[in-house]
Amino acid sequence: MFVGPTILHADLDAFYASVEQLLNPALRGRPIAVGGSAHGGVVLAASYEAKAFGVQGGMPGWRAARLCPELVFVRGNFTRYQPLADQVMDILGDVTPAVQRISIDEAFLDVSGSVHLFGPPGVIGAHLRERVRAEVGLAISVGAARTKHLAKVASQVAKPDGLVVVEPEREREFLDPLPVALMWGVGPVTRQHLADRGIHTIGELGRATPGMLRSLLGPAAGERLHALAHNTDPRRVSAGQRARSVGAQSALGRREPTAELVRAVLGHLAERVGGRMRAKERAGRTITVRVRFAGMRSVTRSVTLGAPVSSTLTITEVAERLAWQAIGDQGEPVPEVSLLAISVSNLGPQRGVQLELPLGTEDPWRPGSAPGSARWALDASMDAARARFGKDAVGYLPATLGRGAGVPDDFRELAEKDLG
């Protein structure tokens, strides 16, 4: 078997903005933002021409307009993104069946079994880039390495519109001078913690002691980042792997956590999570809520139920209880919140609900109880109505109040991992 940089990470460049420039040639070469406006809203994605001015996804539209006065705001052709991305994935699948799609616009490939047909990994990467450009009209960057971690780092270094192959004997030479921000799982908070200890590059991170990193970042994160700094990553490319959890989140800016706000946002998130599970005939036992407070500090709370659930109302009620536990633990005065998130894990099949004998209290959180089965049946009817008349045709109050504000659901759903 071929030994070398046989794991590829392929990532479409500035995908959403690039699609808009593909569909409208007048936008090519111009700084554009998908979503938002000069007067408000949120920028969902930016072209490389806009990024050169500091415009980024998640930025308020008014700020983006100040950074780049020539910025063109476009609404977004949400119905075109998925088909174009699927075309790219089909091209990747032509060189190997071992394709692990991790988002709408990026995937890992294992080409160890393809080199005898198409040549070494660098040749395969160049071939894929040429086909995507010729057949779809989009630029894609490719990194090739011995591990998934290093392949993803290489594709980031390759951007925009490039190819980087890291041979095994060059791994340390390649990794050591790169910033820690390129590593999987290093966000602004972790990056600042490391910078406070004088750690700015992957090489410096690799020279830090595991004990220091564990005390600084926590046992799990410290061990993982130390291993990745040494390119120790045993994960293999898993084609067709089912998601182990399903989640959704909503950024709020900075808001006072009133009962009305928390209920509306969590209800809307539960509607999205529950609907995706029911569409795949899945349910989950563990519900986790994440609350991010001002200052980027996050708190999570979770509970494992006695039976798997997919009911929107049940997920909402459990999530509310967990969220208020997290908020209440902060003491007085109650801090502002900037994000709420729900995820459901411990997933399993749920093609129907088995009714229970009415022995004792009728717990609506148990799907087989009378109120629990009524919730499941109501959701099924609402799902059918949405499928026929559109997502906004029917919904729960106050969850419907959470729709239409901030990032459009069409965009959120593209970014959320399919349950498979």
C-alpha positions as CSV (number, residue, x, y, z in Angstrom):
1,M,0.0,0.0,0.0
2,F,1.2,3.5,-0.8
3,V,2.6,5.3,2.3
4,G,2.6,9.0,2.3
5,P,0.3,12.0,2.3
6,T,-2.8,10.0,1.3
7,I,-5.4,12.0,3.3
8,L,-6.7,15.0,1.4
9,H,-8.8,17.9,2.8
10,A,-10.7,19.7,0.0
11,D,-12.4,23.0,0.9
12,L,-14.2,25.3,-1.4
13,D,-12.9,28.9,-1.2
14,A,-15.3,31.5,0.3
15,F,-18.0,29.2,-0.9
16,Y,-21.2,31.3,-0.5
17,A,-19.7,34.5,-1.8
18,S,-18.0,32.6,-4.7
19,V,-21.4,31.1,-5.7
20,E,-22.9,34.6,-5.9
21,Q,-20.0,35.8,-8.1
22,L,-20.4,32.7,-10.3
23,L,-24.1,33.3,-10.7
24,N,-23.7,37.1,-11.4
25,P,-20.5,37.8,-13.4
26,A,-20.9,41.5,-12.6
27,L,-19.8,40.7,-9.0
28,R,-16.6,39.0,-10.0
29,G,-13.5,40.8,-8.6
30,R,-15.7,43.0,-6.4
31,P,-15.9,42.9,-2.6
32,I,-19.3,41.3,-1.7
33,A,-21.0,40.3,1.5
34,V,-23.8,37.7,1.6
35,G,-26.5,38.9,4.0
36,G,-26.8,42.0,6.0
37,S,-26.8,45.6,4.8
38,A,-25.1,48.9,5.4
39,H,-27.8,49.7,7.9
40,G,-27.9,46.5,9.9
41,G,-28.2,42.7,9.8
42,V,-25.4,40.2,9.9
43,V,-22.9,39.4,7.2
44,L,-23.1,35.6,6.6
45,A,-20.1,35.3,4.3
46,A,-17.6,37.5,2.5
47,S,-15.6,37.3,-0.7
48,Y,-11.8,37.4,-0.6
49,E,-12.0,40.9,-2.0
50,A,-14.0,41.9,1.0
51,K,-11.9,39.9,3.5
52,A,-8.9,42.0,2.4
53,F,-10.6,45.0,4.1
54,G,-11.3,43.0,7.3
55,V,-14.9,42.0,6.5
56,Q,-15.8,38.6,8.0
57,G,-18.8,36.4,8.4
58,G,-20.7,37.1,11.6
59,M,-19.9,40.8,11.5
60,P,-22.7,43.4,11.7
61,G,-23.5,44.9,8.3
62,W,-22.9,48.5,9.3
63,R,-19.4,47.7,10.5
64,A,-18.6,45.8,7.3
65,A,-19.7,48.8,5.3
66,R,-17.5,51.1,7.3
67,L,-14.5,48.8,6.7
68,C,-15.2,48.5,3.0
69,P,-17.2,51.5,1.5
70,E,-17.3,49.7,-1.9
71,L,-18.9,46.6,-0.4
72,V,-21.8,45.1,-2.3
73,F,-24.4,43.4,-0.2
74,V,-26.3,40.5,-1.8
75,R,-29.3,38.5,-0.3
76,G,-28.0,35.1,-1.2
77,N,-29.3,32.4,-3.5
78,F,-29.9,29.7,-0.8
79,T,-31.5,27.3,-3.2
80,R,-28.4,27.1,-5.4
81,Y,-25.8,26.5,-2.7
82,Q,-26.6,22.8,-2.0
83,P,-26.8,21.6,-5.6
84,L,-23.5,23.2,-6.5
85,A,-21.8,21.8,-3.5
86,D,-23.2,18.3,-4.2
87,Q,-21.7,18.5,-7.7
88,V,-18.3,19.1,-6.2
89,M,-18.7,16.1,-3.8
90,D,-19.6,13.9,-6.8
91,I,-16.4,14.9,-8.4
92,L,-14.4,14.0,-5.3
93,G,-16.2,10.7,-5.2
94,D,-15.0,9.9,-8.7
95,V,-11.4,9.3,-7.5
96,T,-12.2,7.4,-4.3
97,P,-15.3,6.1,-2.4
98,A,-13.6,7.1,0.9
99,V,-15.1,10.6,1.1
100,Q,-16.1,12.0,4.5
101,R,-18.2,15.2,4.0
102,I,-17.9,17.3,7.1
103,S,-19.9,20.4,6.0
104,I,-21.6,21.6,2.9
105,D,-18.3,22.8,1.3
106,E,-15.5,20.6,2.7
107,A,-14.6,17.0,2.9
108,F,-11.8,14.6,3.7
109,L,-10.7,11.9,1.2
110,D,-8.5,8.8,1.6
111,V,-6.7,8.2,-1.7
112,S,-4.4,5.4,-0.6
113,G,-6.3,3.0,-2.8
114,S,-6.4,5.4,-5.8
115,V,-2.8,6.3,-6.4
116,H,-2.3,3.3,-8.7
117,L,-5.0,4.7,-10.9
118,F,-4.6,8.4,-10.8
119,G,-1.0,9.0,-9.6
120,P,0.4,10.4,-6.3
121,P,-1.7,12.5,-3.9
122,G,-0.4,15.8,-5.4
123,V,-1.4,14.8,-8.9
124,I,-4.9,13.7,-7.6
125,G,-5.3,17.0,-5.8
126,A,-4.4,19.0,-8.9
127,H,-6.8,16.9,-11.0
128,L,-9.7,17.5,-8.6
129,R,-9.0,21.2,-8.5
130,E,-9.0,21.4,-12.3
131,R,-12.2,19.4,-12.6
132,V,-14.1,21.5,-10.0
133,R,-13.0,24.7,-11.7
134,A,-13.9,23.4,-15.2
135,E,-17.2,21.6,-14.4
136,V,-18.6,23.7,-11.6
137,G,-16.8,27.0,-12.0
138,L,-15.6,27.3,-8.4
139,A,-12.2,27.4,-6.8
140,I,-11.2,24.7,-4.3
141,S,-8.1,24.5,-2.1
142,V,-6.6,21.1,-1.3
143,G,-4.3,20.0,1.4
144,A,-2.6,16.5,1.4
145,A,-0.9,14.9,4.4
146,R,-0.5,11.8,6.5
147,T,-3.2,12.8,9.0
148,K,-6.6,14.5,8.9
149,H,-5.3,17.3,11.2
150,L,-2.4,18.1,9.0
151,A,-4.4,17.8,5.8
152,K,-6.8,20.4,7.1
153,V,-4.0,22.8,8.2
154,A,-2.4,22.3,4.8
155,S,-5.7,23.3,2.9
156,Q,-5.9,26.5,5.0
157,V,-2.3,27.3,4.1
158,A,-3.2,26.6,0.5
159,K,-6.0,29.2,0.4
160,P,-7.1,30.8,-1.7
161,D,-7.2,28.5,-4.7
162,G,-4.1,26.4,-4.0
163,L,-2.7,23.0,-3.3
164,V,-0.2,22.1,-0.5
165,V,1.2,18.6,-0.1
166,V,3.1,17.9,3.1
167,E,5.5,14.9,2.7
168,P,6.1,12.9,5.9
169,E,9.7,14.0,6.2
170,R,8.7,17.7,6.1
171,E,5.9,17.6,8.7
172,R,7.8,19.4,11.5
173,E,9.4,21.9,9.2
174,F,5.9,22.7,7.9
175,L,4.0,22.8,11.2
176,D,6.4,24.5,13.6
177,P,6.2,28.1,12.3
178,L,2.5,28.1,11.7
179,P,0.2,30.0,14.1
180,V,-1.8,28.0,16.7
181,A,-5.0,29.6,15.3
182,L,-4.8,27.2,12.3
183,M,-5.3,24.2,14.6
184,W,-8.6,22.4,15.0
185,G,-10.3,23.6,18.2
186,V,-8.3,26.7,18.8
187,G,-10.7,29.6,19.0
188,P,-10.2,33.2,20.3
189,V,-10.3,32.2,24.0
190,T,-7.9,29.3,23.7
191,R,-5.6,31.4,21.5
192,Q,-5.5,34.1,24.1
193,H,-4.8,31.6,27.0
194,L,-1.9,30.3,25.0
195,A,-0.6,33.7,24.1
196,D,-0.6,34.7,27.7
197,R,1.9,31.9,28.2
198,G,4.0,33.0,25.3
199,I,2.7,30.3,22.9
200,H,2.0,31.6,19.5
201,T,3.1,28.9,17.0
202,I,2.4,25.2,16.7
203,G,6.1,24.5,17.3
204,E,6.0,26.4,20.6
205,L,2.8,24.5,21.6
206,G,4.6,21.2,20.8
207,R,7.5,22.2,23.1
208,A,5.1,23.0,26.0
209,T,4.8,20.3,28.6
210,P,1.5,18.2,28.7
211,G,1.1,19.0,32.3
212,M,1.2,22.8,31.7
213,L,-1.3,22.5,28.9
214,R,-3.7,20.4,31.0
215,S,-3.7,22.9,33.8
216,L,-4.1,25.8,31.4
217,L,-6.8,24.4,29.0
218,G,-8.3,21.5,31.0
219,P,-7.3,17.7,30.8
220,A,-9.1,16.9,27.5
221,A,-8.2,20.0,25.5
222,G,-4.7,20.1,26.8
223,E,-4.0,16.5,25.8
224,R,-5.6,16.8,22.4
225,L,-3.8,20.0,21.4
226,H,-0.5,18.6,22.6
227,A,-1.0,15.5,20.5
228,L,-2.1,17.5,17.4
229,A,1.0,19.8,17.7
230,H,3.0,16.6,17.3
231,N,0.7,15.5,14.4
232,T,-0.5,12.6,16.4
233,D,-4.0,12.0,15.0
234,P,-5.2,8.4,14.6
235,R,-8.6,9.4,13.1
236,R,-9.3,7.8,9.8
237,V,-11.6,9.0,6.9
238,S,-15.0,7.6,7.6
239,A,-17.3,7.6,4.6
240,G,-21.0,7.6,5.2
241,Q,-20.6,8.0,9.0
242,R,-23.8,9.0,10.8
243,A,-23.8,12.0,13.0
244,R,-23.8,11.2,16.7
245,S,-25.6,14.3,17.7
246,V,-27.8,17.0,16.2
247,G,-27.8,20.7,17.2
248,A,-28.6,24.3,16.5
249,Q,-27.5,27.6,17.9
250,S,-28.5,31.3,17.8
251,A,-26.3,34.3,18.3
252,L,-28.0,37.1,20.1
253,G,-25.5,39.9,20.3
254,R,-25.7,40.9,24.0
255,R,-29.2,40.5,25.5
256,E,-30.8,40.4,28.9
257,P,-32.0,36.8,29.4
258,T,-35.7,37.4,29.9
259,A,-38.2,34.5,30.2
260,E,-39.7,35.6,26.9
261,L,-36.4,35.7,25.0
262,V,-35.1,32.4,26.3
263,R,-38.4,30.6,25.6
264,A,-38.7,32.0,22.1
265,V,-35.1,31.3,21.1
266,L,-34.9,27.8,22.6
267,G,-38.4,27.0,21.2
268,H,-37.1,27.9,17.7
269,L,-33.9,25.9,18.1
270,A,-35.9,22.9,19.4
271,E,-38.2,23.1,16.4
272,R,-35.2,22.9,14.1
273,V,-33.5,20.1,16.0
274,G,-36.6,18.1,16.5
275,G,-37.7,18.5,12.9
276,R,-34.3,17.2,11.6
277,M,-34.5,14.2,13.9
278,R,-38.0,13.3,13.0
279,A,-37.2,13.7,9.2
280,K,-34.6,10.9,9.7
281,E,-36.8,8.9,12.1
282,R,-34.3,9.5,15.0
283,A,-34.6,10.5,18.6
284,G,-32.1,11.2,21.4
285,R,-31.9,10.7,25.2
286,T,-29.3,13.4,26.1
287,I,-30.1,17.0,25.8
288,T,-27.4,19.6,26.2
289,V,-27.7,23.4,26.4
290,R,-24.9,25.9,25.9
291,V,-25.2,29.5,27.1
292,R,-22.5,31.9,26.1
293,F,-22.3,35.1,28.2
294,A,-20.8,38.4,27.4
295,G,-17.0,38.0,27.3
296,M,-17.2,34.8,25.3
297,R,-17.5,32.6,28.4
298,S,-19.7,29.5,27.8
299,V,-21.5,27.2,30.3
300,T,-23.1,23.9,29.3
301,R,-25.7,21.9,31.2
302,S,-27.0,18.5,30.1
303,V,-29.4,15.8,31.2
304,T,-30.0,12.2,30.0
305,L,-33.7,11.2,29.9
306,G,-35.2,7.8,30.5
307,A,-36.4,7.5,26.9
308,P,-35.3,9.0,23.6
309,V,-37.3,12.1,22.5
310,S,-37.8,14.1,19.4
311,S,-40.8,16.2,20.4
312,T,-40.3,19.9,19.9
313,L,-42.2,20.8,23.1
314,T,-40.3,18.3,25.2
315,I,-36.9,19.5,23.9
316,T,-38.0,23.1,24.5
317,E,-39.0,22.4,28.1
318,V,-35.9,20.4,29.0
319,A,-33.7,23.0,27.4
320,E,-35.4,25.9,29.2
321,R,-34.7,24.2,32.6
322,L,-31.1,23.6,31.7
323,A,-30.6,27.1,30.4
324,W,-32.0,28.7,33.6
325,Q,-29.8,26.5,35.7
326,A,-26.8,27.8,33.8
327,I,-28.0,31.4,34.1
328,G,-29.0,31.1,37.7
329,D,-25.5,29.7,38.7
330,Q,-24.0,33.0,37.6
331,G,-25.4,34.9,40.5
332,E,-26.5,38.5,40.7
333,P,-26.6,40.7,38.7
334,V,-27.7,38.4,35.9
335,P,-25.2,38.6,33.1
336,E,-26.1,39.3,29.5
337,V,-26.2,36.3,27.1
338,S,-24.7,36.3,23.6
339,L,-25.6,32.8,22.3
340,L,-28.0,29.9,23.1
341,A,-27.5,26.4,21.7
342,I,-29.2,23.0,21.9
343,S,-27.8,19.6,21.0
344,V,-29.3,16.2,21.3
345,S,-27.1,13.1,21.5
346,N,-27.4,9.4,22.3
347,L,-29.4,9.0,19.1
348,G,-31.3,6.0,18.1
349,P,-34.2,5.0,15.7
350,Q,-37.7,6.2,16.3
351,R,-40.1,5.2,13.6
352,G,-43.1,5.4,15.8
353,V,-44.2,5.6,19.5
354,Q,-45.2,2.6,21.6
355,L,-48.0,3.6,24.0
356,E,-47.5,2.8,27.6
357,L,-50.0,1.5,30.1
358,P,-51.3,4.4,32.3
359,L,-49.6,3.2,35.5
360,G,-48.8,6.3,37.6
361,T,-48.2,9.9,36.6
362,E,-48.6,10.7,32.9
363,D,-45.2,12.3,32.2
364,P,-45.3,14.3,29.0
365,W,-41.5,13.9,28.6
366,R,-42.0,10.1,28.1
367,P,-43.0,9.6,24.4
368,G,-45.1,6.6,25.2
369,S,-47.4,8.4,27.8
370,A,-50.7,9.8,26.6
371,P,-49.5,13.5,26.6
372,G,-46.1,12.4,25.2
373,S,-47.7,10.5,22.3
374,A,-50.0,13.4,21.6
375,R,-47.0,15.7,21.3
376,W,-45.4,13.2,18.9
377,A,-48.6,13.1,16.8
378,L,-48.9,16.9,16.7
379,D,-45.4,17.2,15.5
380,A,-46.0,14.7,12.8
381,S,-49.0,16.6,11.5
382,M,-47.1,19.9,11.6
383,D,-44.1,18.4,9.8
384,A,-46.5,17.2,7.0
385,A,-48.0,20.7,6.8
386,R,-44.5,22.3,6.5
387,A,-43.5,19.8,3.9
388,R,-46.5,20.8,1.8
389,F,-46.9,24.5,2.4
390,G,-43.4,25.7,3.6
391,K,-41.5,25.9,6.9
392,D,-43.4,29.0,8.0
393,A,-46.8,27.5,7.4
394,V,-47.3,26.4,11.1
395,G,-45.4,26.5,14.3
396,Y,-45.5,26.8,18.1
397,L,-45.7,30.1,19.9
398,P,-43.5,31.7,21.0
399,A,-41.0,29.8,18.8
400,T,-42.3,31.4,15.7
401,L,-41.3,34.8,17.2
402,G,-37.7,33.6,16.9
403,R,-37.9,33.2,13.1
404,G,-36.8,35.9,10.6
405,A,-34.3,37.6,12.9
406,G,-30.6,37.4,12.4
407,V,-29.2,34.7,10.3
408,P,-31.8,33.2,7.9
409,D,-32.8,29.5,8.7
410,D,-32.0,28.6,5.1
411,F,-28.4,29.5,5.7
412,R,-28.3,27.9,9.1
413,E,-29.6,24.6,7.7
414,L,-26.9,24.5,5.0
415,A,-24.3,24.7,7.8
416,E,-25.8,22.1,10.0
417,K,-24.6,18.5,9.6
418,D,-27.0,16.1,8.1
419,L,-28.1,13.2,10.3
420,G,-27.4,10.7,7.4
